[in-house]
Amino acid sequence: TEVEASRHRLTVPAGERRRLTTRLRPTRRGDRQADRVTIRSYGPLRLFSRQGNHRVPWTVRVLPPFTSRKHLPSKLARLRELDGRTSVLTRGEGTEFDSLREYVPGDDTRSIDWRATARQTSVAVRTWRPERDRHILLVLDTGRTSAGRVGDAPRLDASMDAALLLAALASRAGDRVDLLAYDRGVRALVQGRTAKDLLPSLVNAMATLEPELVETNARGLTATALRTAPRRSLIVLLTSLDAAPIEEGLLPVLPQLTQRHTVLLASVADPHIARMATARGNTDAIYEAAAAAQAQKERHRTAEQLRRHGVTVVDAMPDDLAPALADAYLALKAAGRL
């Protein structure tokens, strides 16, 4: 809190009590420990004073801000379209049969129900809706690469915000959402929460997470994810697209995930690199632009390697990561790939 807000002047008559309120404005999530309350009392003439410190045993938990909440209404509107409440129900491989309706020009002829058509005078087509009650496992990489700053916050914070938006959207879609945070061990695990309790449980688990300056154990992460999601699920990896951790760590064990699950990898891009790539004007700027272009090229190459393994990749700037990840989830749901 600011110095002005942490100091109060008051008069307490003998035998009475006073209650004071101090407004705290946290700038960073996490647990904040109370230090002490200092009381300085003056004599009648204010010539002398007596001061004492008193320890205050309490902790306040500052939760992640969930700034991407503003995108939730538009994503829910898109979800309602997929559910058929505001538009024609979509057809996709693996989606659930919903109902029959009369054929209209432009419908996919593969959706015609010939048996139902034979029983009535008009052509009937099947309508489909996205499957519900799918399992989604959000995996937060809390290793070394999550500590890099993008803008004013670590990469981990952007990943958390994207995970919260996806969790809110998926729970509204009737899907079950779990969270695993991992580097060389489990840092947080949220399982089996109802839609009502999901977001409070997630923000509470995320509040104290900090990047660990160690290389993430990809084999351990994969094994833990497989134990957490024993049945077919959507595994959402929120991690870095840096070439070395992906090529040396994730790619060798990726088939263990993709043979059973649908895998989506989301990574936050660095706006500073994007600005450097377009910089011109002097020799230093040109060299920086060349270095930034090379970094972007390696990032795109890494993303293509993942796509060749069947992974859906979302690579976006900090402000765009959360809505882009939500859009990728909706696209998978519309295609019946969950």
C-alpha positions in Angstrom: 0.0 0.0 0.0 1.1 3.6 -0.4 2.8 5.4 2.5 -0.1 7.9 2.8 -2.6 5.1 3.0 -0.6 3.2 5.6 -0.5 6.0 8.2 -3.6 7.1 10.2 -4.0 9.8 12.8 -6.7 9.2 15.5 -7.6 10.0 19.0 -8.7 7.2 21.3 -10.3 8.4 24.6 -9.6 6.3 27.6 -11.7 3.1 27.8 -12.8 3.3 24.1 -11.9 1.6 20.8 -11.5 2.8 17.2 -11.6 0.8 14.0 -9.6 1.9 11.0 -9.8 0.7 7.4 -6.8 0.7 5.0 -7.4 0.1 1.3 -4.8 -2.2 -0.3 -4.2 -2.2 -4.0 -2.1 -5.3 -5.0 0.0 -5.1 -8.2 0.9 -8.8 -8.3 -1.0 -12.1 -7.6 0.2 -14.4 -4.8 0.0 -14.6 -1.0 0.8 -11.4 0.9 1.9 -11.7 4.5 1.0 -9.0 7.0 4.2 -7.7 8.6 3.4 -5.6 11.6 1.3 -2.8 13.0 3.2 0.1 14.5 1.5 2.3 17.2 3.0 5.6 18.2 1.3 7.4 21.1 2.0 10.9 22.2 1.7 12.6 25.5 -0.7 15.5 26.2 1.8 18.1 25.1 3.1 16.0 22.2 6.6 16.5 23.5 7.3 12.8 24.0 6.0 9.6 22.3 6.0 5.9 22.9 6.2 3.4 20.0 5.5 -0.3 19.8 5.3 -2.9 17.0 2.7 -5.7 17.0 2.9 -8.7 14.7 -0.3 -9.4 12.8 -0.7 -13.1 11.8 -2.8 -13.0 8.6 -2.4 -13.7 4.9 -4.3 -12.2 2.0 -4.3 -14.1 -1.3 -4.3 -12.0 -4.5 -6.0 -13.8 -7.3 -5.1 -13.6 -11.0 -6.9 -10.7 -12.7 -8.7 -12.7 -15.6 -8.5 -9.8 -17.9 -9.8 -11.9 -20.9 -13.2 -12.2 -19.3 -14.3 -9.4 -21.6 -14.1 -11.9 -24.5 -16.4 -14.5 -22.9 -19.8 -13.1 -24.1 -18.7 -13.2 -27.8 -17.3 -16.7 -27.4 -20.5 -17.9 -25.7 -22.5 -16.5 -28.6 -20.4 -18.6 -30.9 -20.9 -21.6 -28.7 -24.7 -21.1 -28.9 -24.4 -21.1 -32.7 -22.6 -24.4 -32.5 -25.2 -25.8 -30.2 -27.9 -24.9 -32.8 -29.7 -22.3 -30.7 -29.2 -19.5 -33.1 -28.3 -21.2 -36.4 -28.5 -24.5 -38.3 -26.8 -27.2 -36.4 -23.5 -28.3 -37.9 -22.4 -31.7 -39.0 -19.0 -33.1 -38.3 -17.3 -36.4 -37.8 -17.7 -37.7 -34.2 -20.5 -35.2 -33.3 -23.7 -36.3 -31.6 -27.0 -36.8 -33.5 -29.5 -34.3 -32.5 -32.7 -34.4 -34.6 -34.2 -34.6 -38.1 -35.4 -31.7 -40.1 -36.5 -31.1 -43.7 -33.9 -30.8 -46.4 -33.1 -27.3 -47.7 -30.9 -26.5 -50.7 -27.2 -26.3 -49.7 -27.4 -29.1 -47.1 -24.7 -31.7 -47.2 -26.3 -34.7 -49.1 -24.3 -37.0 -46.8 -26.6 -36.0 -43.9 -29.8 -37.2 -45.6 -31.5 -39.9 -43.6 -32.9 -42.2 -46.4 -34.9 -44.3 -44.0 -36.7 -41.3 -42.5 -37.2 -39.9 -46.0 -38.9 -43.2 -47.2 -41.4 -42.9 -44.3 -42.5 -39.3 -45.2 -43.2 -37.2 -48.3 -40.2 -34.9 -47.9 -36.4 -35.4 -47.7 -35.2 -35.5 -44.1 -31.6 -34.7 -43.0 -29.9 -35.4 -39.7 -28.7 -32.5 -37.6 -25.8 -32.8 -35.3 -24.5 -30.9 -32.4 -21.1 -30.7 -30.8 -20.4 -33.4 -28.2 -20.8 -32.5 -24.6 -19.3 -33.8 -21.4 -15.8 -34.1 -23.0 -12.7 -33.9 -20.8 -10.2 -31.1 -21.1 -6.9 -31.0 -19.3 -5.2 -27.7 -19.1 -1.4 -28.1 -18.7 0.5 -25.1 -17.5 4.3 -25.3 -18.1 5.8 -23.5 -15.1 9.4 -24.2 -16.1 12.2 -21.8 -17.1 10.7 -20.6 -20.3 7.5 -19.4 -18.5 9.6 -16.8 -16.7 10.4 -14.8 -19.8 8.6 -11.5 -19.8 6.3 -10.4 -22.5 5.2 -6.9 -22.0 4.9 -6.2 -18.3 4.3 -9.7 -17.1 5.9 -13.2 -17.3 4.7 -15.6 -20.0 3.1 -17.7 -17.3 0.6 -14.9 -16.5 -0.6 -14.8 -20.1 -1.0 -18.5 -20.2 -3.0 -18.4 -17.0 -5.4 -15.8 -18.4 -5.9 -17.9 -21.6 -6.5 -21.0 -19.5 -9.2 -19.2 -17.4 -11.1 -18.0 -20.5 -11.0 -21.5 -22.0 -12.1 -23.1 -18.7 -15.0 -20.7 -18.4 -16.1 -21.3 -22.0 -15.7 -25.1 -21.9 -17.6 -25.4 -18.6 -20.5 -23.5 -20.2 -20.3 -26.0 -23.1 -20.9 -28.9 -20.7 -17.3 -30.1 -20.8 -15.2 -31.2 -17.7 -12.1 -29.2 -17.1 -9.0 -30.1 -15.0 -5.8 -28.2 -14.5 -2.2 -29.5 -14.1 0.8 -27.2 -13.5 4.1 -28.9 -13.9 7.9 -28.3 -14.4 9.9 -31.0 -12.7 7.0 -31.9 -10.4 3.4 -31.2 -9.9 2.9 -27.5 -8.8 -0.9 -27.5 -8.9 -3.6 -30.0 -9.7 -7.3 -29.2 -9.9 -9.7 -32.1 -10.7 -13.3 -33.0 -10.5 -14.8 -29.6 -9.9 -18.3 -28.7 -10.9 -19.0 -25.8 -13.3 -19.9 -23.6 -10.4 -16.7 -24.3 -8.4 -14.3 -24.5 -11.4 -13.2 -20.9 -11.8 -12.8 -20.2 -8.0 -10.7 -23.4 -7.7 -8.6 -22.5 -10.7 -7.8 -18.9 -9.7 -7.0 -20.1 -6.1 -4.6 -22.7 -7.4 -3.0 -20.3 -9.9 -2.5 -17.4 -7.4 0.7 -18.7 -5.9 2.3 -20.3 -9.0 5.6 -18.8 -10.0 7.9 -19.8 -12.8 10.7 -22.2 -11.7 14.1 -21.6 -13.1 14.5 -25.2 -14.2 14.1 -27.0 -17.5 10.7 -28.7 -17.7 10.8 -32.5 -17.6 8.8 -33.3 -20.7 8.7 -37.0 -19.9 7.5 -36.4 -16.4 4.9 -33.9 -17.7 3.6 -36.4 -20.3 3.4 -39.3 -17.8 1.5 -37.1 -15.3 -0.9 -35.8 -18.0 -1.6 -39.4 -19.1 -2.3 -40.4 -15.5 -4.5 -37.4 -15.0 -6.4 -38.0 -18.3 -6.7 -41.8 -18.7 -9.5 -41.5 -21.3 -9.6 -39.7 -24.5 -9.4 -35.9 -23.8 -8.3 -32.6 -25.2 -4.9 -31.9 -23.8 -4.1 -28.1 -23.9 -0.4 -27.4 -23.4 0.4 -23.8 -22.5 4.1 -23.6 -23.0 6.8 -22.0 -25.1 7.5 -22.5 -28.8 11.2 -22.1 -28.3 12.9 -24.6 -30.6 15.3 -26.3 -28.1 12.7 -27.3 -25.4 10.2 -28.5 -28.0 12.7 -30.5 -30.2 14.7 -31.9 -27.3 12.0 -32.3 -24.8 8.4 -32.5 -26.1 8.7 -33.9 -29.6 10.3 -37.3 -28.6 7.4 -38.0 -26.2 4.6 -36.3 -28.1 3.3 -39.5 -29.8 2.4 -40.8 -26.3 -0.1 -38.0 -26.1 -1.4 -37.8 -29.7 -2.1 -41.5 -30.0 -4.8 -41.3 -27.3 -5.7 -37.6 -27.1 -6.3 -34.5 -29.1 -3.5 -32.1 -28.4 -3.6 -28.3 -28.6 -0.5 -26.2 -27.9 -0.8 -22.5 -27.1 2.1 -20.2 -26.8 2.4 -16.5 -26.2 4.6 -14.5 -28.7 6.9 -11.7 -27.7 5.6 -8.3 -29.0 9.2 -6.9 -28.7 10.4 -9.4 -31.3 7.6 -8.4 -33.6 8.5 -4.7 -33.3 12.2 -5.5 -33.8 11.4 -7.4 -37.0 9.9 -4.3 -38.6 12.4 -1.8 -37.3 14.5 0.2 -39.8 16.4 3.5 -39.8 20.0 2.7 -38.9 22.5 -0.2 -39.0 21.8 -1.4 -35.5 18.0 -1.5 -36.2 18.6 -3.5 -39.4 20.8 -6.1 -37.5 18.1 -6.3 -34.8 15.4 -6.8 -37.5 17.5 -9.6 -39.1 17.9 -11.3 -35.7 14.2 -11.0 -34.9 13.2 -12.4 -38.4 15.4 -15.4 -37.7 13.8 -15.9 -34.3 10.3 -15.8 -35.9 11.4 -18.2 -38.7 12.6 -20.7 -36.1 9.3 -20.3 -34.2 7.3 -20.9 -37.3 9.4 -24.0 -38.1 8.8 -25.4 -34.6 5.1 -24.8 -35.0 5.0 -26.7 -38.3 6.9 -29.6 -36.7 4.2 -29.8 -34.1 1.4 -29.6 -36.7 3.0 -32.5 -38.6 2.5 -34.6 -35.5 -1.2 -33.7 -35.4 -1.0 -30.9 -32.9 -3.2 -27.8 -33.2 -0.9 -24.8 -32.6 -2.0 -21.4 -31.4 0.7 -18.7 -31.5 -0.5 -15.2 -30.5 0.5 -12.0 -28.8 -0.3 -11.6 -25.1 -3.6 -9.7 -25.6 -4.7 -12.1 -28.4 -3.7 -15.5 -26.9 -6.8 -16.0 -24.8 -9.4 -15.3 -27.5 -7.3 -17.2 -30.1 -7.2 -20.3 -27.8 -11.0 -20.1 -27.3 -11.5 -19.9 -31.0 -9.3 -23.0 -31.5 -11.3 -24.9 -29.0 -14.6 -23.9 -30.7 -13.2 -25.0 -34.1 -12.2 -28.4 -32.7 -15.7 -28.7 -31.2 -17.4 -27.8 -34.4 -15.3 -30.3 -36.3 -16.2 -33.1 -33.8 -12.6 -33.6 -32.9 -13.0 -33.5 -29.1 
